[in-house]
Amino acid sequence: MTDRVEYLGEGLAESDLAATPFAQLSRWVQEAHAEGARGAESPEGLALSFATVDADGAPDVRTVLMRFLDPRGPGFVTDGGSAKARQLAADPRCAASLGWPELFRVVRFRGVAQPIEPELLAAYFAQRPWGSRIAAWASHQSDPIGSRAVLMAEFDRYAARFPDHGSPDDVPVPPTWAGFRVAPWEVEFWAGRSSRLHDRVVFTAAGAGHPSLLDDPGAWRVSRRQP
Ligand SMILES: Cc1cc2nc3c(=O)[nH]c(=O)nc-3n(C[C@H](O)[C@H](O)[C@H](O)COP(=O)(O)O)c2cc1C
């Protein structure tokens, strides 16, 4: 492993900072798109590392795809019976990060998870390919399973129950279909620079520990951290 890569990003000066975390985030997402950065062009959405704590207070983390982004925070879809969903039911505190390594940029969130509205979830479910919709019925995410053959048999069972007629209505929304957004009380914009003198600009919600709308200019105070 080498530690010699210089981070030659543009950095982030307070004078260039947008008035709200949402405006700054939108700017970085757009710039990543314009630069063709990894993940930015993907119809799949952006990879988000999403962390929770379990019942013992031990951290857990996994990758999800950011499917929703609005001033309430970044959101994703998942299985309501999954380990992450069960952890969030007991403790909604969470953290997430998304980044574009080739632009030397990462955005980091700390906050609480809030459920995504059923109408939004259903509308998104209807857009998924038929196989993905069947898989959402067949898989009980995070539960143990004896073999892949058992999973495939479940897939075949639901495929026969909800055949593909090419319509979004072919497959009903599974009862366990769920989604969460990270409603943040802290958002950090990290911009890599040379000699490890990176910029770290942090928006903190005025009501400590309570999430704020990302597009509310009065709700956030800005500070800088050492790299
Ligand atoms: C690129 C990528 C995207 C993923 N997107 C999702 C997603 O949007 N939702 C999801 O539930 N799992 C997604 N997964 C799978 C998760 O990383 C994880 O395996 C799964 O959610 C189970 O996590 P849990 O047992 O902690 O609940 C993705 C994995 C990868 C590698």
The ligand as an SDF file (V2000), in Angstrom:
LIG
                    3D

 31 33  0  0  0  0  0  0  0  0999 V2000
  -23.4110   -0.9180   -4.6970 C   0  0  0  0  0  0  0  0  0  0  0  0
  -24.3760   -1.5290   -3.7230 C   0  0  0  0  0  0  0  0  0  0  0  0
  -25.6310   -1.0100   -3.6020 C   0  0  0  0  0  0  0  0  0  0  0  0
  -26.5410   -1.5290   -2.6740 C   0  0  0  0  0  0  0  0  0  0  0  0
  -27.7540   -0.9340   -2.5480 N   0  0  0  0  0  0  0  0  0  0  0  0
  -28.6050   -1.3570   -1.6000 C   0  0  0  0  0  0  0  0  0  0  0  0
  -29.8200   -0.6490   -1.3690 C   0  0  0  0  0  0  0  0  0  0  0  0
  -30.1180    0.3820   -2.0080 O   0  0  0  0  0  0  0  0  0  0  0  0
  -30.6570   -1.1150   -0.4000 N   0  0  0  0  0  0  0  0  0  0  0  0
  -30.3400   -2.2280    0.3540 C   0  0  0  0  0  0  0  0  0  0  0  0
  -31.1280   -2.5950    1.2130 O   0  0  0  0  0  0  0  0  0  0  0  0
  -29.2000   -2.8930    0.1620 N   0  0  0  0  0  0  0  0  0  0  0  0
  -28.3070   -2.4880   -0.7970 C   0  0  0  0  0  0  0  0  0  0  0  0
  -27.1190   -3.1540   -0.9900 N   0  0  0  0  0  0  0  0  0  0  0  0
  -26.8220   -4.3220   -0.1410 C   0  0  0  0  0  0  0  0  0  0  0  0
  -26.3320   -3.8330    1.2320 C   0  0  0  0  0  0  0  0  0  0  0  0
  -24.9930   -3.3980    1.1430 O   0  0  0  0  0  0  0  0  0  0  0  0
  -26.4950   -4.8930    2.3390 C   0  0  0  0  0  0  0  0  0  0  0  0
  -25.8580   -6.0970    1.9580 O   0  0  0  0  0  0  0  0  0  0  0  0
  -27.9570   -5.1930    2.6390 C   0  0  0  0  0  0  0  0  0  0  0  0
  -28.7430   -4.0100    2.6370 O   0  0  0  0  0  0  0  0  0  0  0  0
  -28.1190   -5.8900    3.9860 C   0  0  0  0  0  0  0  0  0  0  0  0
  -27.6560   -5.0410    5.0210 O   0  0  0  0  0  0  0  0  0  0  0  0
  -28.1220   -5.2790    6.5440 P   0  0  0  0  0  0  0  0  0  0  0  0
  -28.0640   -6.7630    6.7840 O   0  0  0  0  0  0  0  0  0  0  0  0
  -27.1380   -4.5240    7.3610 O   0  0  0  0  0  0  0  0  0  0  0  0
  -29.5150   -4.7380    6.6860 O   0  0  0  0  0  0  0  0  0  0  0  0
  -26.1830   -2.6450   -1.8990 C   0  0  0  0  0  0  0  0  0  0  0  0
  -24.9100   -3.1800   -2.0140 C   0  0  0  0  0  0  0  0  0  0  0  0
  -24.0160   -2.6170   -2.9170 C   0  0  0  0  0  0  0  0  0  0  0  0
  -22.6250   -3.2050   -3.0040 C   0  0  0  0  0  0  0  0  0  0  0  0
  1  2  1  0
  2  3  1  0
  2 30  2  0
  3  4  2  0
  4  5  1  0
  4 28  1  0
  5  6  2  0
  6  7  1  0
  6 13  1  0
  7  8  2  0
  7  9  1  0
  9 10  1  0
 10 11  2  0
 10 12  1  0
 12 13  2  0
 13 14  1  0
 14 15  1  0
 14 28  1  0
 15 16  1  0
 16 17  1  0
 16 18  1  0
 18 19  1  0
 18 20  1  0
 20 21  1  0
 20 22  1  0
 22 23  1  0
 23 24  1  0
 24 25  2  0
 24 26  1  0
 24 27  1  0
 28 29  2  0
 29 30  1  0
 30 31  1  0
M  END
$$$$
